[in-house]
């Protein structure tokens, strides 16, 4: 998906977040949940406040995963460039 289109509206953003979350779940051997199921879980009117909170939590989870992956990559590259003793 084009990065700029991800932020077009709530549907594209939440769909992208679910896709990314499922990618993390797949890497960790956890179940994949289709977007329509996630949408159904959080589509009732009483959840109007809950949905943004859930999107924020998923965003933070994805951000943390991406950040930790980058840190691991940097640590690996630094370790491989150190002179051996």
C-alpha positions in Angstrom: 0.0 0.0 0.0 1.2 3.5 -0.8 2.4 5.1 2.4 0.5 8.4 1.7 -2.7 6.5 1.1 -2.5 4.8 4.5 -3.4 8.1 6.1 -6.2 9.0 3.7 -9.0 8.0 6.2 -9.8 5.9 9.2 -10.5 2.7 7.2 -7.2 2.7 5.3 -5.2 3.5 8.4 -6.9 0.8 10.5 -6.7 -1.7 7.7 -2.9 -1.1 7.4 -2.5 -1.3 11.2 -4.3 -4.7 11.3 -2.1 -5.9 8.4 1.1 -4.9 10.2 -0.2 -6.4 13.4 -0.9 -9.6 11.6 2.6 -9.6 10.2 4.0 -9.4 13.7 1.6 -12.1 14.8 2.7 -14.4 12.0 6.4 -13.9 12.8 5.5 -14.9 16.4 3.4 -17.9 15.5 0.2 -16.3 16.7 -3.1 -16.3 14.9 -4.0 -13.9 12.0 -7.2 -12.0 12.4 -8.8 -10.7 9.2 -9.7 -7.0 9.0 -13.4 -7.6 8.8 -13.3 -9.5 12.0 -11.4 -6.8 13.8 -13.8 -4.2 12.4 -16.8 -6.2 13.7 -15.3 -6.5 17.2 -15.0 -2.7 17.5 -17.9 -1.4 15.3 -20.6 -0.9 17.9 -21.6 2.7 18.7 -20.6 2.3 22.4 -17.0 1.7 21.2 -16.6 5.1 19.5 -14.0 6.0 22.2 -12.5 2.6 22.4 -11.6 2.3 18.7 -9.1 5.2 18.7 -7.6 3.8 21.9 -7.1 0.4 20.3 -5.7 1.9 17.2 -3.2 3.9 19.4 -2.2 0.7 21.2 -1.7 -1.2 18.0 0.3 1.7 16.6 2.5 1.7 19.7 3.0 -2.0 19.4 4.0 -1.8 15.8 6.3 1.2 16.5 8.0 -0.7 19.3 8.5 -3.8 17.1 9.9 -1.7 14.3 12.2 0.2 16.6 13.4 -3.0 18.3 14.1 -4.5 14.9 16.2 -1.5 13.9 18.1 -1.5 17.2 18.9 -5.2 16.7 20.1 -4.5 13.1 22.3 -1.7 14.3 23.8 -3.7 17.2 24.5 -6.6 14.8 26.2 -4.3 12.3 28.3 -2.6 15.0 29.3 -6.0 16.5 30.4 -7.3 13.1 32.5 -4.3 12.4 34.5 -4.5 15.7 38.0 -5.8 15.4 38.4 -9.3 16.7 40.8 -9.8 19.7 
